[in-house]
Amino acid sequence: MDEFIKATECSPNQEDVAVIIQLSMAILSLIGTGSTAVVMVISRSVRRREIFIHFQLSLADALASIGIILSSSLWNRQKHPQVQGYYVSVELAKTFYLATFGLIVSFALNVLSHLKKSRPLYYAVLAANIMSWILAMLYFALAVYDLEKDLKSGSNGECCISVLYHHQNGCYEELNWLKKTYVLYFLAAILTTFVALVIIYGSIYKHVKRRSFESVTPTTEERMEITHTMYRSILNCSAFALCWLPYFIAELLEKHACCRTECPPDLEVLKIICFSSQGLVNSIVYGWSRTTFRKLRLSDAQLSSSLVFFTRYNRSNYNYMAISDTELESSCEHIK
C-alpha cells in the first residue's frame, strides 16, 4: 500500500486558484462569525438575548468542523502517521489561525461600525459579505468542474484510492468509527441548539413578564421582534438538520461502498449542495427583517458554514494522496 501513497503536485494553476478562493472565503466568512455577539456584550443599547442566536449556529458549525477533521484524520494518522500526522497539524493550525484573524478583523469592523455609526465601515462589512458569496459560488463552480473533468477522463482517482485503501486497512472498523463520530457531534450540535433555544425563550418570557408587571404593554415593534426571534431560532434548527443529514448519509454510503470494494456513488455534488444550502438558509434567516440602519448589521448575513465546506472538500487531497495515472490504473485493476 505504501508504494501507492506518493504525494505528487497537482496542476499549479488550478491548485493556486483553489487555495486562494478557500482561504479568502474562510477569512471573509469568519469576519461575521461571532463578531456581532462581541458587539452585543460590550454595548448596552442592544438586547443581549440575541447573542445566543449567533452563538447557536456558530458553535454548532464549530463542533461539526472539528468532528469532520478529527473523525477522518486521527484514524488515518494511526494507519499512516508519516503522512496523516502532518495533515492533522496543518489543518488544525490553519483553522485556528484563520479563526483568530477573522475575529480580530470582525471585532474592529463591527465595533467601529456600531459605535461610530460610520456609513463607510457599514458598507465595508456589506462588501465583505457580498464578496464571500461570490467566492463561495466560484469555489462551488470549481469543485463541479473538477468532478466533471474526472468523469470525462474516465478515471476517478479518489474512488480507486479509496477502494484500495479501505480494502487493505480494516474498512468496517473505520465505518463504525465514522457512524459513532457523526452521531455524537450531530447530537452535540442539536443539544447546543436546544440549550440556546431554551435561553432565548427564557429571556423572552422574562422580558414579557417584566413588561406586564410594570403594566406596560409591549409595543408592536417589540412583539414583532419577539416573534421574529422565535421563528429565526426554529429556522436555524431546521436548516442545520436538513442540510447536514443528507451529508452524513452520503458520506456513509460512500464508505460502505468502499468496504465492499466497489467504487462509491458520485455523491460529492450532493454534499456540496448541502453546504451551500446551509449557508444560504443561514444568511437569509440572519439577515431577515433588518430594516433600519441602526439595527442592520450585515455581519448577520454570514457564511459560517463555508469554513466547514472548504475543509471537507479539501480533505481528499490529504487522505487519498495523488498518484500517477499508470499506477492508478494498475491499482484499480489489482482490486478488480
MITI-122667 format. One record per residue (C-alpha): residue number from 1; x, y, z. Coordinates in Angstrom, 3 decimals, decimal comma, always signed. Layout:
BEGIN
[NUM; [X; Y; Z]]
...
This chain:
BEGIN
[1; [+0,000; +0,000; +0,000]]
[2; [+2,813; +2,405; +0,860]]
[3; [+4,164; +2,328; -2,679]]
[4; [+0,924; +3,884; -3,892]]
[5; [+0,880; +6,670; -1,309]]
[6; [+3,005; +9,251; -3,059]]
[7; [+2,429; +12,951; -2,691]]
[8; [+2,570; +14,443; -6,161]]
[9; [+1,887; +18,014; -7,154]]
[10; [-1,439; +18,926; -8,673]]
[11; [-1,832; +21,330; -11,524]]
[12; [-0,157; +24,527; -10,192]]
[13; [-2,670; +26,979; -11,625]]
[14; [-5,698; +25,022; -10,508]]
[15; [-4,241; +24,381; -7,065]]
[16; [-3,336; +28,042; -6,543]]
[17; [-6,803; +29,212; -7,533]]
[18; [-8,430; +26,706; -5,190]]
[19; [-6,229; +27,682; -2,246]]
[20; [-6,752; +31,416; -2,802]]
[21; [-10,529; +31,027; -3,027]]
[22; [-10,652; +28,742; +0,003]]
[23; [-8,588; +30,994; +2,247]]
[24; [-10,332; +34,183; +1,109]]
[25; [-13,756; +32,650; +1,605]]
[26; [-12,851; +31,408; +5,067]]
[27; [-11,429; +34,759; +6,185]]
[28; [-14,377; +36,756; +4,881]]
[29; [-16,913; +34,390; +6,386]]
[30; [-15,137; +34,461; +9,740]]
[31; [-15,406; +38,251; +9,730]]
[32; [-19,062; +37,758; +10,534]]
[33; [-18,733; +34,746; +12,821]]
[34; [-19,060; +35,704; +16,461]]
[35; [-18,399; +39,397; +15,900]]
[36; [-21,942; +40,594; +16,446]]
[37; [-22,002; +38,689; +19,710]]
[38; [-18,953; +40,642; +20,900]]
[39; [-20,649; +43,912; +19,985]]
[40; [-23,750; +42,902; +21,919]]
[41; [-21,697; +42,107; +25,004]]
[42; [-19,989; +45,490; +25,150]]
[43; [-22,995; +47,556; +24,023]]
[44; [-25,898; +48,276; +26,346]]
[45; [-28,135; +49,537; +23,557]]
[46; [-28,606; +46,091; +22,021]]
[47; [-30,757; +43,353; +23,523]]
[48; [-28,309; +40,794; +24,791]]
[49; [-30,599; +37,834; +24,295]]
[50; [-29,748; +37,901; +20,581]]
[51; [-26,191; +36,923; +21,424]]
[52; [-27,363; +33,341; +21,863]]
[53; [-28,776; +33,239; +18,365]]
[54; [-25,305; +33,890; +16,972]]
[55; [-23,611; +31,503; +19,367]]
[56; [-26,174; +28,859; +18,494]]
[57; [-25,138; +28,201; +14,894]]
[58; [-21,508; +29,241; +15,249]]
[59; [-20,952; +26,686; +17,994]]
[60; [-22,811; +24,030; +16,030]]
[61; [-20,624; +24,707; +12,987]]
[62; [-17,500; +24,590; +15,133]]
[63; [-18,462; +21,188; +16,520]]
[64; [-19,197; +19,895; +13,045]]
[65; [-15,934; +21,150; +11,533]]
[66; [-13,843; +19,713; +14,353]]
[67; [-15,699; +16,412; +14,070]]
[68; [-15,169; +16,216; +10,313]]
[69; [-11,442; +16,898; +10,591]]
[70; [-10,743; +14,607; +13,522]]
[71; [-13,023; +11,708; +12,583]]
[72; [-11,033; +11,064; +9,419]]
[73; [-7,600; +12,445; +10,232]]
[74; [-6,991; +10,736; +13,560]]
[75; [-7,890; +7,341; +12,133]]
[76; [-5,643; +7,822; +9,112]]
[77; [-2,869; +9,137; +11,310]]
[78; [-2,950; +5,840; +13,177]]
[79; [-2,576; +3,955; +9,895]]
[80; [-0,035; +6,263; +8,248]]
[81; [+1,497; +8,605; +10,852]]
[82; [+4,189; +9,875; +8,482]]
[83; [+1,521; +11,355; +6,192]]
[84; [-1,616; +11,981; +8,202]]
[85; [+0,167; +13,410; +11,229]]
[86; [+1,254; +16,287; +9,004]]
[87; [-2,303; +16,716; +7,770]]
[88; [-3,773; +16,908; +11,265]]
[89; [-1,301; +19,513; +12,478]]
[90; [-1,559; +21,687; +9,354]]
[91; [-5,351; +21,647; +9,121]]
[92; [-5,950; +22,347; +12,811]]
[93; [-3,340; +25,109; +12,859]]
[94; [-4,825; +26,701; +9,740]]
[95; [-8,311; +26,565; +11,233]]
[96; [-7,314; +28,236; +14,495]]
[97; [-5,150; +30,877; +12,804]]
[98; [-7,943; +31,833; +10,433]]
[99; [-10,449; +31,930; +13,282]]
[100; [-8,213; +34,225; +15,323]]
[101; [-7,538; +36,545; +12,402]]
[102; [-11,204; +36,621; +11,434]]
[103; [-12,322; +37,501; +14,958]]
[104; [-9,779; +40,333; +15,226]]
[105; [-10,868; +41,875; +11,932]]
[106; [-14,556; +41,389; +12,708]]
[107; [-14,152; +42,962; +16,142]]
[108; [-12,575; +46,085; +14,652]]
[109; [-15,088; +46,462; +11,810]]
[110; [-18,237; +45,793; +13,794]]
[111; [-17,309; +47,744; +16,909]]
[112; [-16,331; +50,805; +14,905]]
[113; [-19,364; +50,470; +12,672]]
[114; [-21,682; +50,095; +15,667]]
[115; [-20,237; +52,749; +17,988]]
[116; [-19,230; +55,338; +15,388]]
[117; [-22,169; +54,552; +13,099]]
[118; [-19,825; +55,082; +10,202]]
[119; [-21,519; +54,507; +6,896]]
[120; [-18,230; +53,656; +5,066]]
[121; [-17,493; +50,969; +7,644]]
[122; [-21,034; +49,720; +7,280]]
[123; [-20,560; +49,382; +3,526]]
[124; [-17,184; +47,704; +4,114]]
[125; [-18,920; +44,947; +6,092]]
[126; [-21,556; +44,721; +3,374]]
[127; [-18,864; +44,386; +0,694]]
[128; [-17,085; +41,670; +2,694]]
[129; [-20,246; +39,584; +2,910]]
[130; [-21,074; +40,066; -0,780]]
[131; [-17,524; +39,026; -1,654]]
[132; [-17,864; +35,914; +0,488]]
[133; [-20,917; +34,919; -1,542]]
[134; [-19,074; +35,493; -4,833]]
[135; [-16,114; +33,430; -3,648]]
[136; [-18,442; +30,684; -2,446]]
[137; [-20,047; +30,448; -5,866]]
[138; [-16,642; +30,456; -7,597]]
[139; [-15,419; +27,654; -5,389]]
[140; [-18,614; +25,726; -5,986]]
[141; [-18,130; +26,097; -9,750]]
[142; [-14,502; +24,975; -9,470]]
[143; [-15,495; +21,892; -7,485]]
[144; [-18,162; +20,912; -10,019]]
[145; [-15,683; +21,496; -12,855]]
[146; [-13,193; +19,121; -11,203]]
[147; [-15,853; +16,446; -10,859]]
[148; [-16,961; +16,783; -14,468]]
[149; [-13,350; +16,608; -15,679]]
[150; [-12,783; +13,391; -13,691]]
[151; [-15,915; +11,830; -15,151]]
[152; [-14,976; +12,779; -18,721]]
[153; [-11,455; +11,414; -18,344]]
[154; [-12,867; +8,097; -17,191]]
[155; [-10,751; +7,938; -14,042]]
[156; [-11,906; +8,669; -10,538]]
[157; [-8,731; +8,871; -8,501]]
[158; [-10,372; +9,308; -5,109]]
[159; [-12,689; +6,373; -5,819]]
[160; [-9,934; +3,937; -6,743]]
[161; [-7,597; +5,002; -3,981]]
[162; [-10,488; +4,791; -1,520]]
[163; [-11,182; +1,233; -2,623]]
[164; [-7,525; +0,282; -2,355]]
[165; [-7,077; +1,993; +0,985]]
[166; [-10,192; +0,648; +2,676]]
[167; [-9,760; -2,829; +1,273]]
[168; [-6,401; -3,254; +2,987]]
[169; [-6,872; -1,295; +6,208]]
[170; [-9,888; -2,604; +8,092]]
[171; [-12,639; -0,693; +6,356]]
[172; [-15,550; -1,788; +8,520]]
[173; [-13,762; -0,604; +11,643]]
[174; [-13,475; +2,862; +10,153]]
[175; [-17,090; +2,749; +9,027]]
[176; [-18,209; +2,041; +12,588]]
[177; [-15,892; +4,796; +13,810]]
[178; [-17,487; +7,279; +11,431]]
[179; [-21,018; +6,275; +12,416]]
[180; [-20,279; +6,820; +16,093]]
[181; [-18,493; +10,095; +15,439]]
[182; [-21,247; +11,506; +13,247]]
[183; [-23,937; +10,560; +15,727]]
[184; [-22,011; +12,071; +18,638]]
[185; [-21,273; +15,506; +17,200]]
[186; [-24,639; +15,703; +15,461]]
[187; [-26,311; +15,145; +18,836]]
[188; [-23,909; +17,618; +20,425]]
[189; [-24,821; +20,273; +17,873]]
[190; [-28,553; +19,626; +18,336]]
[191; [-28,096; +19,793; +22,121]]
[192; [-26,271; +23,109; +21,753]]
[193; [-29,109; +24,432; +19,623]]
[194; [-31,695; +23,230; +22,147]]
[195; [-29,879; +24,930; +25,034]]
[196; [-29,683; +28,155; +23,044]]
[197; [-33,408; +27,976; +22,318]]
[198; [-34,211; +27,468; +25,996]]
[199; [-32,132; +30,513; +26,912]]
[200; [-33,701; +32,602; +24,149]]
[201; [-37,255; +31,659; +25,086]]
[202; [-36,452; +32,145; +28,759]]
[203; [-35,181; +35,651; +28,160]]
[204; [-38,221; +36,463; +26,013]]
[205; [-40,580; +35,163; +28,703]]
[206; [-38,740; +37,145; +31,363]]
[207; [-38,898; +40,291; +29,234]]
[208; [-42,627; +39,950; +28,564]]
[209; [-43,363; +39,129; +32,204]]
[210; [-41,427; +42,185; +33,408]]
[211; [-43,274; +44,432; +30,984]]
[212; [-46,612; +43,012; +32,164]]
[213; [-45,628; +43,500; +35,817]]
[214; [-44,786; +47,135; +35,076]]
[215; [-48,225; +47,480; +33,426]]
[216; [-46,589; +48,469; +30,182]]
[217; [-48,000; +46,958; +27,032]]
[218; [-45,247; +45,752; +24,671]]
[219; [-45,072; +47,837; +21,526]]
[220; [-45,814; +46,431; +18,095]]
[221; [-42,110; +46,530; +17,270]]
[222; [-41,258; +44,547; +20,398]]
[223; [-43,897; +41,914; +19,668]]
[224; [-42,688; +41,588; +16,093]]
[225; [-39,089; +41,211; +17,248]]
[226; [-40,063; +38,545; +19,784]]
[227; [-41,929; +36,616; +17,095]]
[228; [-39,053; +37,093; +14,669]]
[229; [-36,532; +35,819; +17,219]]
[230; [-38,546; +32,670; +17,832]]
[231; [-39,064; +31,973; +14,129]]
[232; [-35,411; +32,616; +13,365]]
[233; [-34,283; +30,183; +16,048]]
[234; [-36,607; +27,448; +14,770]]
[235; [-35,423; +28,012; +11,198]]
[236; [-31,799; +27,729; +12,322]]
[237; [-32,512; +24,331; +13,865]]
[238; [-34,306; +23,155; +10,728]]
[239; [-31,565; +24,430; +8,425]]
[240; [-28,878; +22,600; +10,368]]
[241; [-30,761; +19,304; +10,386]]
[242; [-31,918; +19,430; +6,767]]
[243; [-28,518; +20,428; +5,382]]
[244; [-26,310; +18,133; +7,445]]
[245; [-28,352; +14,954; +7,499]]
[246; [-28,030; +14,293; +3,722]]
[247; [-24,291; +14,901; +4,024]]
[248; [-23,933; +12,281; +6,750]]
[249; [-25,945; +9,770; +4,710]]
[250; [-23,899; +10,434; +1,558]]
[251; [-20,616; +10,049; +3,430]]
[252; [-21,638; +6,740; +4,992]]
[253; [-22,894; +5,409; +1,646]]
[254; [-19,501; +6,154; +0,091]]
[255; [-17,649; +4,409; +2,901]]
[256; [-19,967; +1,408; +2,759]]
[257; [-19,385; +1,027; -0,993]]
[258; [-15,633; +1,145; -0,426]]
[259; [-15,926; -1,602; +2,174]]
[260; [-17,495; -3,814; -0,494]]
[261; [-14,506; -2,962; -2,747]]
[262; [-16,790; -1,111; -5,119]]
[263; [-16,368; +2,399; -6,429]]
[264; [-18,638; +4,605; -4,314]]
[265; [-21,502; +6,550; -5,903]]
[266; [-20,720; +10,081; -7,047]]
[267; [-22,307; +11,997; -4,170]]
[268; [-19,821; +14,850; -3,888]]
[269; [-22,157; +17,269; -5,659]]
[270; [-24,911; +16,391; -3,177]]
[271; [-22,614; +17,173; -0,269]]
[272; [-21,544; +20,467; -1,844]]
[273; [-25,207; +21,428; -2,298]]
[274; [-25,836; +20,610; +1,371]]
[275; [-23,132; +23,033; +2,485]]
[276; [-24,225; +25,736; +0,050]]
[277; [-27,844; +25,361; +1,136]]
[278; [-26,925; +25,720; +4,787]]
[279; [-25,015; +28,918; +4,102]]
[280; [-27,905; +30,253; +2,011]]
[281; [-30,524; +29,477; +4,664]]
[282; [-28,375; +30,899; +7,442]]
[283; [-27,790; +34,135; +5,549]]
[284; [-31,474; +34,573; +4,737]]
[285; [-32,527; +33,834; +8,302]]
[286; [-29,883; +36,030; +9,924]]
[287; [-30,438; +38,952; +7,579]]
[288; [-34,248; +38,736; +7,698]]
[289; [-36,253; +41,875; +8,622]]
[290; [-33,232; +44,006; +9,447]]
[291; [-34,642; +47,204; +8,009]]
[292; [-33,192; +50,195; +9,874]]
[293; [-29,594; +51,353; +9,635]]
[294; [-29,173; +51,307; +13,430]]
[295; [-30,191; +47,651; +13,700]]
[296; [-28,964; +46,383; +10,369]]
[297; [-25,664; +44,577; +10,862]]
[298; [-24,548; +42,896; +7,677]]
[299; [-22,314; +40,560; +9,652]]
[300; [-25,561; +38,715; +10,386]]
[301; [-25,670; +37,577; +6,760]]
[302; [-22,684; +35,342; +7,195]]
[303; [-21,454; +32,114; +5,665]]
[304; [-20,220; +30,488; +8,844]]
[305; [-20,511; +27,038; +7,269]]
[306; [-18,061; +27,893; +4,482]]
[307; [-15,125; +27,018; +6,750]]
[308; [-16,592; +23,549; +7,190]]
[309; [-17,243; +23,444; +3,447]]
[310; [-13,696; +24,117; +2,301]]
[311; [-12,041; +21,912; +4,949]]
[312; [-14,255; +18,963; +3,976]]
[313; [-13,764; +19,310; +0,238]]
[314; [-10,031; +19,907; +0,549]]
[315; [-9,647; +16,846; +2,802]]
[316; [-9,470; +14,378; -0,094]]
[317; [-6,167; +15,916; -1,244]]
[318; [-4,604; +14,698; +2,012]]
[319; [-6,490; +11,497; +2,817]]
[320; [-6,107; +9,891; -0,598]]
[321; [-2,727; +11,014; -1,856]]
[322; [-2,439; +11,544; -5,604]]
[323; [-0,594; +9,025; -7,754]]
[324; [+0,220; +8,871; -11,431]]
[325; [-2,330; +7,666; -13,992]]
[326; [-0,365; +4,490; -14,736]]
[327; [-0,148; +3,499; -11,071]]
[328; [-3,791; +4,404; -10,588]]
[329; [-4,971; +2,156; -13,395]]
[330; [-2,808; -0,742; -12,242]]
[331; [-4,015; -0,430; -8,652]]
[332; [-7,659; -0,397; -9,726]]
[333; [-7,110; -3,431; -11,940]]
[334; [-5,490; -5,169; -8,977]]
[335; [-8,595; -4,583; -6,870]]
[336; [-10,905; -5,843; -9,578]]
